[in-house]
Amino acid sequence: MAGELELAREAFKERAWRTAFSQLATAHAEVALGLDDLELLAQTAYLCGEDAASEKAWIEGSRRALEKADWARAARCGFWLSVTLQARSERAQASGWFARAQRVLEDHDHDCVERGWLLVGAGLKLHHERSYDASTQAWEHALEVGTRFHDVDLVATARQGLGRVLIKQGRISEGSPMLDESMVAVLANEVSPLPAGIIYCSVIEACQEMLDIARAQEWVAALSKWVDAQPDLLPYRGRCELHRSEIMTLEGRWTDAAEEIARACQRLGDPPQPQLGMALNQRAEVHRLRGEFDAAEESYRLANEKAFLLQPGWALLKLARGETEAAVAAIQRSYETASKEVTRCRVLPAYVDIMLAAGAMHRTPWQVSRRCGNTGPHLRCPTRSRDCVFSSPKHASRQEMNTPPAWSSRQPSARLNNSARPMNSTGSTYRPVQHRPRLQAGYRPASWRSCL
């Protein structure tokens, strides 16, 4: 028995999740495991896809910890059970276990690191409710608790959470380094497997949100290595395939992207996980780019059922099908309801393309620039990583937009050349090719319309 447990613990250290789970489950069937080993059983079961066994072990760990008045462990088991249930979209049960973990610590007024983990849950909830100021406070408090108790897992998790909410508030220069610092801890193997997987996926999603393609490519490559080095690892594999498909799409590898996203949708759909809507939207994007419009529309519909924001893809699909008025209405509604610069920049390229196709030039560059809070003559995406540069004369009028500009050192072609460099540096092929007609037009002394 003792020898088998030692082998199981060693397998856990080596990240051989299936082996560790089998040995721990066998030992537990003979004699009840101690609480430390029971937590290992719960973790390994989750990491190799044995969700029922993981849930059973967390519940048993919580019950036995309460019997021993081990309030911190009882709260910890309840918290991680809540996290794993949330990952399977079982939100009511997840909420119940989270509330129980909170009550255990409140009833006994117990000061422990687990209070910081509960603040992580609170910060996430407030983030999803778009209460960003309150979420910031929760993450900062969680970071303080993690630092005070020297808990590397909590510090890394809280730091990436704080970074994400700062980015949502438009404070990108403050938030991005926090994401990178959290990832450094993960890459150095300082972070346990459960929070490590959460941090990986969260950081990549943040890079996608702020259109930082180069940073996303780097972290997706790191996530791929991390997942591939652990053949037994299941919970994060679907999300890894989703992010790889997104990068392949940007690189113009649409066939590879289609195969990757098909696998991701299968993994994330059985059982349904919160990222399924994102995966269905990505599948729709690949179909749209390949001209498979009926399949794209069906995937957009399924993504919409999962409450995933479809823009700008849905509007671009309408444009591709010749439904220009519907495309204009969709993209305008999406742009006008975007509350932050990061969100607006996601739809801005499509906004301009659709307005150009509709002949609505007077609605585009300089008005967009001012709405985004940029009063200069051109607008860039926050990270300067995509072709979100749309030039116009400073304080241009509608008449001036149709007047050929004087050739000068600040002519539009130079600005377009500058805007193409960040795209080329990412290895993306589709975006620069899409950008080239705009660049060619910039060399003709026609109108500012040609510069787009």
C-alpha positions in Angstrom: 0.0 0.0 0.0 2.7 2.5 1.0 4.8 1.6 -2.0 1.9 2.0 -4.3 1.2 5.4 -2.9 4.8 6.5 -3.4 4.6 5.4 -7.0 1.4 7.4 -7.4 2.9 10.5 -5.9 6.0 10.2 -8.2 3.7 9.8 -11.2 1.9 13.0 -10.2 5.2 14.9 -10.1 6.1 13.5 -13.5 2.6 14.6 -14.8 1.6 11.1 -15.8 -2.0 11.8 -14.8 -3.6 8.5 -16.0 -1.0 6.4 -14.1 -1.3 8.5 -11.0 -5.1 8.3 -11.1 -5.2 4.5 -11.6 -2.8 3.9 -8.7 -4.5 6.3 -6.3 -8.0 5.0 -7.2 -6.8 1.4 -6.6 -5.3 2.3 -3.3 -8.4 4.2 -2.2 -10.6 1.2 -3.0 -8.6 -0.9 -0.5 -8.1 1.7 2.3 -9.3 5.2 2.5 -6.7 7.7 1.5 -5.4 10.4 3.7 -6.7 13.9 2.9 -3.5 15.0 1.1 -3.6 11.9 -1.2 -7.4 12.3 -1.6 -6.8 15.8 -3.1 -4.2 14.3 -5.5 -6.8 11.8 -6.5 -9.4 14.5 -7.2 -6.8 16.5 -9.3 -5.5 13.6 -11.3 -9.0 12.4 -12.1 -10.0 15.8 -13.4 -6.8 16.1 -15.4 -7.2 12.8 -17.2 -10.9 13.4 -17.9 -12.5 11.3 -15.1 -14.9 14.0 -14.0 -17.2 11.8 -12.0 -14.3 10.4 -9.9 -12.9 13.8 -9.5 -16.2 15.2 -8.2 -16.6 12.3 -5.8 -13.1 12.8 -4.4 -13.6 16.5 -3.9 -16.9 16.0 -2.1 -15.4 13.3 0.2 -12.4 15.5 0.9 -14.7 18.4 1.9 -16.8 16.2 4.2 -13.9 14.6 5.9 -12.1 18.0 6.4 -15.3 19.4 8.0 -15.3 16.4 10.4 -11.8 17.2 11.4 -12.4 20.9 11.7 -9.9 21.5 8.9 -11.8 24.6 7.7 -9.1 25.7 5.2 -9.1 22.3 3.4 -12.9 22.0 3.4 -13.0 25.4 1.7 -10.3 24.5 -0.7 -12.1 21.3 -1.8 -15.3 23.2 -2.2 -13.6 25.9 -4.3 -11.9 23.5 -6.7 -15.1 21.4 -7.0 -16.9 24.6 -7.9 -14.2 25.4 -10.6 -14.4 22.0 -12.2 -18.2 22.1 -12.2 -18.1 25.6 -13.8 -15.8 24.2 -16.5 -18.6 21.7 -17.4 -21.2 24.5 -17.4 -22.9 23.1 -14.3 -23.3 26.6 -12.9 -26.0 26.0 -10.3 -24.0 23.3 -8.5 -20.8 25.3 -8.9 -22.5 28.3 -7.3 -23.7 26.1 -4.4 -20.2 24.7 -3.6 -18.6 28.1 -3.9 -21.2 29.5 -1.4 -20.5 26.6 1.0 -16.8 27.2 0.8 -17.4 30.9 1.7 -19.7 30.0 4.6 -17.2 27.6 6.1 -14.6 30.3 6.4 -17.0 33.0 7.5 -18.7 30.9 10.2 -15.3 30.1 11.8 -13.6 33.4 11.1 -10.6 31.5 9.8 -7.8 33.5 8.2 -6.1 31.4 5.5 -4.9 31.5 1.9 -8.2 29.9 0.8 -9.8 33.3 1.4 -7.7 34.6 -1.5 -9.0 31.8 -3.8 -12.6 32.8 -2.9 -11.7 36.3 -4.0 -10.6 34.9 -7.3 -14.1 33.5 -7.8 -15.6 36.8 -6.8 -13.3 38.7 -9.2 -14.3 36.4 -12.1 -18.0 36.9 -11.3 -17.7 40.7 -11.2 -15.6 40.6 -14.4 -18.3 38.7 -16.2 -20.9 41.1 -14.9 -18.8 44.0 -16.3 -18.3 45.5 -12.8 -14.7 46.2 -13.6 -13.9 48.5 -10.8 -15.2 46.0 -8.2 -13.5 43.2 -10.0 -10.2 45.1 -9.9 -10.5 45.4 -6.1 -11.2 41.7 -5.7 -8.2 40.7 -7.8 -5.9 43.2 -5.9 -7.1 41.8 -2.6 -6.5 38.2 -3.8 -3.0 39.2 -4.9 -2.3 40.6 -1.4 -3.5 37.4 0.3 -1.4 35.2 -2.0 1.7 37.4 -1.4 1.1 37.3 2.4 0.8 33.5 2.5 3.6 33.0 -0.1 1.2 31.0 -2.4 2.7 31.0 -5.9 -0.5 29.5 -7.4 -2.7 32.2 -6.0 -0.3 35.0 -6.9 0.0 33.9 -10.5 -3.7 33.4 -10.9 -4.6 36.8 -9.2 -2.0 38.6 -11.3 -3.4 37.4 -14.6 -6.9 38.1 -13.4 -6.0 41.7 -12.5 -4.2 42.0 -15.8 -7.3 41.0 -17.7 -9.6 43.4 -16.0 -7.1 46.2 -16.5 -7.1 45.5 -20.2 -10.9 45.5 -20.2 -10.7 49.0 -18.7 -8.4 50.1 -21.5 -5.3 50.1 -19.3 -3.4 47.9 -21.7 0.2 49.1 -20.8 -0.5 48.1 -17.2 -2.4 44.8 -17.8 -0.2 43.2 -20.5 3.0 42.9 -18.3 0.9 41.2 -15.6 -0.2 38.5 -18.0 3.4 37.9 -19.1 4.6 37.7 -15.5 2.0 35.1 -14.7 3.0 33.1 -17.7 6.7 33.2 -16.7 5.7 31.5 -13.5 3.8 28.8 -15.4 6.6 28.2 -17.8 9.1 27.9 -14.9 6.9 25.0 -13.5 6.2 27.0 -10.4 2.4 26.7 -10.7 0.3 23.6 -10.1 -1.4 22.0 -13.0 -5.0 23.1 -12.4 -4.2 26.9 -12.1 -1.6 26.6 -14.8 -4.1 25.4 -17.4 -6.5 28.2 -16.4 -3.8 30.8 -16.7 -2.7 29.6 -20.1 -6.1 29.8 -21.6 -7.0 33.1 -19.9 -3.9 34.8 -21.1 -4.4 33.7 -24.7 -8.0 34.8 -24.6 -6.8 38.2 -23.4 -4.3 38.5 -26.2 -7.1 37.7 -28.7 -9.4 40.4 -27.1 -6.8 43.1 -27.4 -5.7 42.0 -30.9 -2.1 41.3 -29.8 -1.4 38.7 -32.5 2.3 38.3 -31.8 1.8 37.8 -28.1 -1.0 35.3 -28.8 1.1 33.3 -31.2 3.9 33.1 -28.7 1.6 31.9 -25.9 -0.3 29.5 -28.1 3.0 27.8 -29.1 3.9 27.6 -25.4 0.4 26.1 -24.5 0.8 23.6 -27.3 4.1 22.4 -26.0 2.7 22.2 -22.4 -0.3 20.2 -23.6 1.6 17.9 -25.9 4.1 17.1 -23.1 1.2 15.6 -21.1 -0.5 13.0 -23.3 -3.0 12.2 -20.5 -4.1 15.8 -20.1 -7.7 16.3 -21.4 -9.4 19.4 -19.8 -7.3 22.0 -21.7 -6.8 20.2 -25.0 -10.0 21.5 -26.7 -9.1 25.1 -25.8 -5.6 24.6 -27.1 -7.0 23.3 -30.4 -9.4 26.3 -30.6 -6.5 28.8 -30.1 -4.3 27.0 -32.6 -7.1 27.2 -35.2 -7.4 30.9 -34.6 -3.7 31.4 -35.3 -3.8 29.1 -38.4 -6.6 31.2 -39.7 -4.5 34.4 -39.4 -1.7 32.6 -41.2 -4.0 31.7 -44.1 -3.8 27.9 -43.3 -7.6 27.5 -43.6 -7.7 23.7 -44.3 -5.5 23.1 -41.2 -7.6 25.6 -39.2 -10.8 23.7 -40.2 -9.4 20.4 -39.1 -8.2 21.8 -35.8 -11.5 23.6 -35.0 -13.5 20.4 -35.8 -11.6 18.6 -33.1 -12.0 21.5 -30.7 -15.7 21.6 -31.2 -16.0 17.9 -30.5 -13.9 18.0 -27.3 -15.6 21.2 -26.0 -19.1 19.9 -26.8 -19.0 16.6 -24.9 -19.8 17.6 -22.2 -20.6 21.2 -23.2 -17.9 23.6 -21.9 -18.1 27.4 -21.6 -15.7 27.8 -24.6 -18.0 25.9 -26.9 -19.7 29.2 -28.2 -16.2 30.6 -29.0 -15.3 27.4 -30.8 -18.5 27.4 -32.9 -17.9 31.0 -33.8 -14.3 30.2 -34.9 -15.7 27.3 -37.0 -18.1 29.8 -38.6 -15.2 32.2 -39.4 -13.3 29.4 -41.2 -16.3 28.4 -43.2 -16.9 32.1 -44.1 -13.3 32.6 -45.3 -13.5 29.5 -47.4 -16.7 30.6 -49.1 -18.8 28.0 -47.4 -21.6 30.4 -46.5 -24.4 28.0 -45.6 -22.1 26.1 -43.2 -20.9 29.4 -41.8 -24.4 30.6 -41.1 -25.4 27.4 -39.3 -22.3 27.6 -37.1 -23.0 31.3 -36.3 -26.5 30.3 -35.4 -25.2 27.6 -33.0 -22.7 30.0 -31.5 -25.5 32.5 -31.0 -27.5 29.9 -29.0 -24.5 29.7 -26.7 -24.8 33.5 -26.2 -21.5 34.2 -28.0 -21.0 37.6 -29.6 -20.9 37.0 -33.4 -19.6 40.3 -34.7 -17.9 41.2 -36.9 -18.1 37.8 -38.6 -21.9 37.8 -39.0 -21.9 41.2 -40.6 -19.1 40.2 -43.0 -21.0 37.1 -44.0 -24.0 39.2 -44.8 -21.7 41.5 -46.9 -20.3 38.4 -48.7 -23.8 37.3 -49.6 -24.6 40.7 -51.1 -26.9 41.7 -48.2 -25.2 45.1 -47.8 -28.0 46.8 -45.8 -28.2 43.9 -43.3 -24.4 44.0 -43.0 -24.4 47.8 -42.4 -27.1 47.5 -39.7 -25.3 44.7 -38.0 -21.9 46.3 -37.9 -23.2 49.7 -36.8 -25.2 48.2 -34.0 -22.1 46.2 -32.9 -19.8 49.2 -33.1 -22.1 51.6 -31.4 -22.7 49.3 -28.4 -19.0 48.6 -27.9 -18.0 50.4 -24.7 -14.2 50.1 -24.8 -11.5 50.9 -27.3 -10.3 47.3 -27.3 -13.8 46.1 -28.1 -14.3 48.7 -30.8 -11.0 47.9 -32.5 -12.2 44.3 -32.9 -15.0 45.4 -35.2 -13.3 48.5 -36.7 -11.7 46.8 -39.8 -15.0 45.2 -40.8 -16.8 48.4 -40.0 -14.7 50.3 -42.5 -14.9 47.6 -45.2 -18.6 47.3 -44.9 -19.1 51.1 -45.0 -16.9 51.3 -48.1 -18.9 48.6 -49.8 -22.1 50.5 -48.9 -20.7 53.8 -50.3 -21.0 55.4 -46.8 -17.5 56.9 -46.7 -18.7 59.9 -44.6 -19.3 57.5 -41.7 -15.8 56.1 -41.5 -12.3 57.3 -40.7 -12.3 60.5 -38.8 -15.6 59.9 -37.0 -14.4 56.5 -36.0 -11.2 57.9 -34.8 -12.9 60.4 -32.6 -15.4 57.9 -31.2 -12.4 55.7 -30.2 -11.0 58.6 -28.2 -8.2 59.2 -30.6 -8.2 62.8 -31.9 -5.2 62.4 -34.1 -5.3 61.9 -37.8 -5.3 58.1 -37.7 -6.3 55.4 -35.3 -4.3 52.3 -34.4 -5.4 49.3 -32.5 -4.1 49.4 -28.9 -1.3 46.9 -29.5 -0.5 48.0 -33.1 -0.7 44.3 -34.2 -3.5 44.4 -36.8 -4.5 46.4 -39.8 -6.6 48.8 -37.8 -5.0 51.9 -39.2 -7.3 54.2 -41.1 -5.9 57.6 -42.2 -7.6 60.8 -42.8 -6.7 64.5 -42.9 -6.7 66.1 -39.5 -10.1 67.7 -38.9 -11.2 66.6 -42.4 -14.6 67.5 -43.7 -16.8 65.3 -45.9 -15.8 67.4 -49.0 -12.1 67.1 -48.1 -12.4 63.3 -48.0 -13.1 63.4 -51.7 -10.3 65.9 -52.5 -7.0 64.5 -53.7 -4.3 65.2 -51.1 -1.1 67.0 -51.8 1.9 64.6 -51.9 4.0 65.0 -48.8 6.1 63.0 -46.3 2.9 62.2 -44.4 1.0 60.8 -47.4 -1.4 57.9 -46.8 0.8 55.3 -48.5 3.6 55.9 -45.9 1.1 55.4 -43.1 -0.3 52.2 -44.7 3.3 50.9 -45.1 3.8 51.5 -41.4 0.6 49.8 -40.5 1.6 46.7 -42.5 4.8 46.1 -40.7 3.3 44.8 -37.4 1.2 42.3 -39.4 4.2 41.1 -41.4 6.2 40.6 -38.2 3.6 38.2 -36.8 4.0 35.8 -39.7 0.4 36.4 -40.7 -0.2 36.0 -44.4 -3.9 36.7 -44.8 -4.0 40.1 -43.2 -1.1 41.6 -45.2 -2.5 40.2 -48.5 -5.8 41.7 -47.6 -4.0 45.0 -46.8 -2.1 45.2 -50.1 -4.9 46.6 -52.3 -5.3 49.5 -49.8 -1.5 50.1 -50.0 -1.5 50.1 -53.8 -4.4 52.6 -53.8 -2.4 54.8 -51.5 0.2 55.4 -54.3 -2.4 56.8 -56.7 -3.0 60.6 -56.3 -6.7 59.9 -56.2 -8.8 60.5 -53.1 -8.5 59.7 -49.4 -11.1 57.1 -50.2 -8.4 55.1 -52.0 -6.2 55.0 -49.0 -8.6 52.5 -47.4 
